[in-house]
Amino acid sequence: MDVTEPRATQRPPTATESSTGEPTYVLSRWLFLRLLGLVYLIAFVSLALQVTGLVGEHGILPAAAFLERARGLYGAAAYRLHPTACWLGAGDGALRALCWSGAILALLLLAGVAQAPVLALLWACYLSLSVVGQTFLWFQWDGLLLEAGLLAVLYAPTQWLPSLEQERAPSRAVRWLVWLLLFKLMFLSGITKLASGDPTWRHLTALDYHFWTQPLPPWTAWYAQLLPAWVHKGMTLGMFAIELGVPWLIFAPSPWRRLRIAACALLGLGQLGIAATGNYGFFNLLAIVLCVPLLDDAVLRPVLPLRLAAGEPEPLWRQRVTVALAAVIASLSALTFAREISATLPGGRGALDHPLLRAVAPLRSVNGYGVFRVMTTERPEIVIEGSRDSVHWLEYEFRWQPGAVSRRPRFVAPHQPRLDWQMWFAALDPEGAEPWLAGLVRRLLEGTPQVLSLLGSNPFPGAPPRYVRLVSYRYRFTTAQERSRTGAWWSRELSGYLTGPLSLADLSLHQR
């Protein structure tokens, strides 16, 4: 045989394969980063619309006062424990500037401009707002966005101008980190439900309660609640299969890459199912975005007809730095994985906590996850009432929380009304929410416009009330028969009064 004759195994690589015949992920990264930019845009704009009422100068928990207390308590260590650009200024203007700067940076990321430095600035802006946002920005998806955003800084190409023809080859180590983050998110969401020992998950009855006890149920949840118990059990089994079984397909070797494609589809469908009956801000969208890196270029090229191909790899020094950082992040992520499970076990007290985790905790970018690990089986609600004479009382209405029983529950995602969400947690633990509930009551008694704008209606448009009180109700969805008879979506009954009539003088005495 002529030695110059090419062999079949020596064919040149295609646009969707590397020189070793492995799948390429240039288009995959291109799509992932732009969808992440969309999530950032939603998160920053959503927050910009409510940040001054939450933590502004006249907000419920003013950011400036929070930082001042931190400095008084920790001294110079406060800057390390609370890393935020708001140390330079935490007034309304500074908070709005951070939000709208983040929105502009997200648009630059969508355009593909200077992706690595833009992602670093996006992460820094969101971290800054998360720190001063206090309880209002301490949701799992805020941490998930920071963790995904930090990995994206390492994953992004370093070229400054966008190109539709060629980008530097993505880091394989960081791609695996993104895959591991998706695995951690999904698997922990399932295993912590079992590890908690909660009987509703063990007996597959959790969905008998979930649709009407979740924080902000839309109208579709009312119909889902009417499904037979056996359907709820089947849906619960399907959820466990997706959260506990499907994530393992992420690690399928390249010859079985279709298993990863199947994992992407199943995990994405699971998130769409959750989004169809709930309002979880940008969480479901972000979880779906994290599935995108499972798709290689061969899958995406028919739906993304770009000529984009992998160019030269990153310089050797950057590759080494990236691999070193990836090893550190992977080790920390493994620790959070173990800590989350140990802390969820009945009687668990975070025994697997580690000094390294405490050291990086202020960055909020290596986290554990696990939503609804214990299912609530009742729905308490705090209704806020105001009065001018302590005899005649009028209710304040929230835009999205259940209030008037005849009001149709609505969709609000991907926007997250953070005060409405916190009212759900406050009803479950009024004592734990007392610090910010007191701030909310004070602002209502003062008639603060920034806080009133967070509500659905103000029953005292001329002047604020003299008294405010907190009333506890128990809500549940109506049955089909009740709704056909009354037209109401909710039924409620009075549980009791959390406070008596409160005035500004009462709050001042309490503070002293």
N, C-alpha and C positions, 0 to 999 in steps of 0.2 A: 504494500500500500504506500502511496506517495505520502511522505511525512508532511507535505504542505497542505494536504486535504483537511479541512476543518472537520472536527468531530461534532456530533449532535449536542454533546454536553457543553460545547464551547460557544453557544449562540450568544450574541450580544444581549446585555440586559435591556428590558423594555422600560418604558417611562414609568411603569408601576413596580419595578424591581430594582434592587441595588445590584452592584457588581457580583455579589455573592448569591444572587437569586432570591434574597429575602424581600418581602413586601416593603414598599417605601411608604412614608407617612408625611410627605410634604403638603399635599392637599389636605390631609387630615388635620395637620397643625394649623394650616391657613384657616380652615373653617372653625376649628376649636377656638382660636384666639379671637376671631371676629364675633363669634357667639358669646364668648366671655366678655367682650367689650359691650355687647348688648345688655348683658346682665348688669355690668357695672353702671351703664347708663340708666337703667331702670332703678337700680338701688340708690344712686345719687339724686336723681330727680324726685323719686318718692320721698327721700329724706328731706330734700330742700323745701318741700311743700309743708313740712311740719316741724322742722328742727327748732325754730325759734319758740314755738309753743311748748316744746318738750324740754329743751335745755338752754333756751336763750336767756337774755338778761331778765326778762319777766316771765320765764317759763316755769314749768312745774319743778324741775330740778336744775337750777342755773349752773351752767358749766363752770363759770368763773368761781362761784362759791365752792364747788366741788374741788377744783384745783387748789384753791386757797387752803381748804381743810387738809388736802393731801400733803401740801407743803408744810403745814403746821405739824402734822402727825409724823411724817417721815423725813423731813428736812431735805437735804440734797438728794437722798435716795428716791424722792418722789419723781424726779425726772426719769429715772430708770424704770420705776414700777408703773409709771403712767406715761408711756411714750406718746406724745401728741404735739402737733404743731400749735395747738391752742395755748401752749405756754406763752406764746408770743402775743396772744390776744384771744379772748373767748367771748367777745360780745356778739351781738346779732350779725353785724357785718362780717366778722371773721368766720362765723359758722356758715353763713350763706356763701361766702367766697369759697370755702372748702368744698361745699356741695356742688356749686356750679363749676368750679375748676375741675372737679372729678367728672362732671358730665362732659365738659369740653375734652378732657383727656380721653374719655371713653369714645368720643367721636373720632379722635385721632387714631385710636386703636382700630376702630372699624375701618378707617381709611388705610390702615397698614403703615402709618408713619412712625418711624423710630420706636418700634414695638417694645423692645426690651426696656429702654429708659421710661417710656410712657407707662408700661406695666408697673415699674418700680414706683413711679409717682402715684399711680392709682392705688396701689397697695398702701403707700404711706398716708394718702389722704383718707382712705377708708379706715385705717387703723386709728388715725387721729380722731375721727368722728366717733368711732366705736368706744374709745376710751372715755371721752367726755359725754357720750350718750348714756353712760351708766346703765341702769336697768332697761332702758328703752332700746339699747343696741346690744343686748346680751342674748340674742337668739342663736340657735345652732347654725342657721344659714348665714348669719353674719360671720361666724367663725369659719364656716365652710368657704365663703367667698374670699376671706383673707388667706386661707390655706391654699385654695386653688390659685389665687392671684399670685402668691409667692412662688409656687411651682411654675406658673406661667412666665415669670421673670426669667427663670433659668431655661425654659423651653423655647422662648421666642428667638427669632433670628436677630442678629446684631446689626444688620444693615439699616441705614437711616431712612432711605427712600423706598417706597413700595415698588414691587416688581411683580408682573404677571407672567414672567418667563422663568425666573430662577431664584431660589432662596437657598441659603446654606442648609445642609442636611440637619434634620432634628437630632437632638441627643437621645440616644436609646435609653440611657440611664434615667433621664428625666421623664421620658414617656412611660417607663415602668413605674416611676413615682406617681404619675397621674393615674395609671391603672390601679395602683395600690390604694390611692386615696378613694377611688370609686369602690373598690372592694371593701375598704374599711367602713365607708359610709353605709353601704348596703348590708353587709354581713352583721355589723354591730347593731343596725336597726332591727334585725331579726333576732339575734342571739340575746340581746338585752331584754327583750320581751319575755323570753323563756327563763333567763337567769334571774329575773326579778321575782319569780314565783307567783306572779299575779294570776289568780284563778281564771279570770276572763280569757286570758290568752291560752292557758293550759286547756280549758274546756271549750275553746273555739267560740265563745259567746261575746267576744269583745265588740264585734260590729253590731250587736244588738243595742249597744250604748253609744258607739263612736259617732254616728251621724248626727245625733242631736246634742251630744256633750262636747264636741270639738269646739275650738275657740270661735270661729266665724263661719258657721254653716251656710251655704247658699241654698237656693230653693230646690236644687236637685237632691240635696241631702234629705229633704222631707220625703221625697219619693223613694229614695234608697232605703229609708227607714221602714217603709211599708213592705219591703220584700220579705218573703218567708224566712224563718229562722234557719232552715236548711240551706238557703241561698247564702245567707250571711256566713254560715260555717264554711261553705265551699269557697267563698271569697277569702276568708281568713286562711284556709289551707293554701289557696293560690298565692296569697301574699307571702306566707312562710316559704313556699317553694321558690319564689322570686328572690326573697331577701337572703335565704340561707343556702339555696342550691345553685341558682344561676350565677352568683359572683365567682364561683370556682371556675366557670368556663372562661373567665378572663385570662387565665394562665394557660390556655390551650396552646400547644406548640404551633409553629407556622404551618406545617402540613395540614393541620386541622383548624385553620384560621376561620372557617365557617362557624365554628363554635363560638368564637368571639363575636362574630356578626350576629349570631342568634342571641348572645348575651346582651348586646347593645339593643336589639329589638325588644327583648322581653323586659329588660330594666326600664327602657323608655316607655313601653306600654304600661308598666306598673305605675310610673310617675304620672302619666296621663290619666290613669284611672283615679289616682288620688286627687289630682287637680280638678277632675270633673265633679267632685262632690265636696270640695273644701277650698278654703282661701288661705294659702300658705305663702303669700308674698312671692318672692322670686325663687323660692326653694326648689319647686318642681322643675322650673326651667333650668336652674343651675345644675341640678342632678342629671337632667337630660344632656346638657352641654358636656358634662364629665364623661358621658358615654361616647361622645363623638370620637375621641382618640382611639377607641377600639376598632374603628373603621380604617382600613388601609386605602391607599390611593386607587387600587383596582376597583374597589367598591364605589368610591366617590366620583371617579372621573366621568362616568356616564351622566351623573346629575350635576356635576361641576365641570363644565367643558372649558377648563382653563389649560393653558399650555405650561403651567408651572411645573418645574422639575427640580430635582435636588442638584445643587451645585457643589462647590468644594465644601468640605467639612469645616467646622470652626477651627481656629488656630489651636495648636496642641496645648498651649498653656491654658486656654479657656476650657478645653475638654477636660484637662486634669482637675482644674478648679471645680468644674461642674460635677465631675464624678465624686470628688471629695465631699462637696456639699450634699450631694444626693445620698451618700452613705450616712452622713450625719442625720439628715432629715428622715431617712428610712429607719434608723435606729430609734430616734425619738418617736416616730409614728408607731413603731412596734410597742414601745412603752405605753403610749396612750391607749393602744388597743387592749393591752393586758389590764391596765388600770381601769378602763371603762367596764370591763366584764367583772373584775373583782369588786369594784365599788357597787355594782348592780346586784350582786348576790345578796340574798337576805342576810342582814347583819353586817354586810360589807362596809368598811370604813376607808376605802381607798388605800388598803394595805400595800399595794404595789406602786404607790406614789414614789417618785424618784427626784433627787435634787436637780438633775438636769432638766426635768420637766418644770420644776419650780423656777429655774433660771430663765427659761424661754417663755414662761407663761405670759409675761407682759406683752409679748408680740402677738398673742392670740392666733397663732398661725400653725400650730400643731395640736390637733384637738381630737377628742373622742366624740362619738355621736350615738344617738339612740332615742328616737322620738316615740312618745306614747308607750314607754316601757311599762307603765302602770296605767291601766285604763280607768278614767273617771266614770262612775256609774250614776251620778246625779249632776244636775246643772244648777248650781247656785249663781245668782246674778246680783250685783250691787246696783241699785237704782239710786241716783242722786236727786234729792229734792231740795227746792229752795222755797223760802217764805219771807214775807215782809213783817209778819206779825206772829209767827210761830203757831198759827191756827190753820191758815189756808196754805196748802202746799202744792207746788207745781213741779213736775218732773223735767229734768234735763234729758234730752234724747241724744244718744250716740248715733253716728251715721250707719255703723255696720253691726254693732252688738245688738242682740235682741232687746227690744224695748216694748213698743206698742205691739200687742199680740197679733194685730191684724196686718202688720207691715210685712210685706214679702221679703224673705231673706235674699240678699243679692250677692253677685260676684263682685269682688274688688281686686283680686290678684291680677297682675303681679305687683300692684301697689300694696304696701303693707301699712295700714293705719295702726301705728304702734301704741297709741293710747288705748284703742279698742282692745288690742291684744292683751295689754297689761291689765285691763279691767277683768278679763277672764281669769288671769292668774290671781288677781286680788280677791276675787270672790271665793277662790279655793283656799286662800290663806290671807285673810284680812289683816291679821296681826303682822305678818311679814311684810305686807305692802304699806304699812302705816306711814313710813317716812315720805313716800311720794304721794300717797293719798292725802296726807295733810297739806302738801304743797298744792295739789289740785284743788282742794276745798278752799284754801287761802285765795288762789287766783280767781275762783268763781265768786267769792265774797268781794273781791276787789273789782270784778268785772273786767279782767284783763283780756283785751281783744285777741292777743296771740293764742291764748289758751281756749277761748270761746270758739275760735276758728276751727279747733280740732273736733268740736262737737257737731251734732246734726242740727240742733235747734237751741235757741236761747229763750226760755220763757220769761225773761226779764230784760227786754230790749231797752227800756228807758234808763233804768238804773239797777245796779246789782241788788240781790236780796240781802236782807239783814241776817238771815239764818240759813244754814245748809245742814242737812242730815243725810246719813247713809242708811239705806233700807235694804234688807236682804230678801230676795224672792227665790223660789224654786221654779225653774222653767222646764218644760218638756214640749216636744212636738205634739200637736194635736193628732188624733186618729183621723182616718178618712171620714168616719161618720161625724165626728165633731166639726171637721172643716166644712163638710157639706151643709151642716146645720148653721154654723156661725160665720164661716168664711175666715176664721182665724187660723194662722199658721202655728201659733204657740198657745200654750195654756200655762198660767202661772198662779202661784199661791204665795201669800205672805209668810215668810219665815220668822221675821223679827226685825228689830232696829239695832243696827250696829253702833249708832251714836244717837245721842239726843240732839236737840238743836245746837248748832255750833255757830258762834259769831267770831269776828276778828279778834275781839278781846279774849275769848276763850282760847284761841290758837296762840296768842301772845303769852298768856299765862302758862300754857302747856310747854312752850319753848323754854321758858325760864325754869 
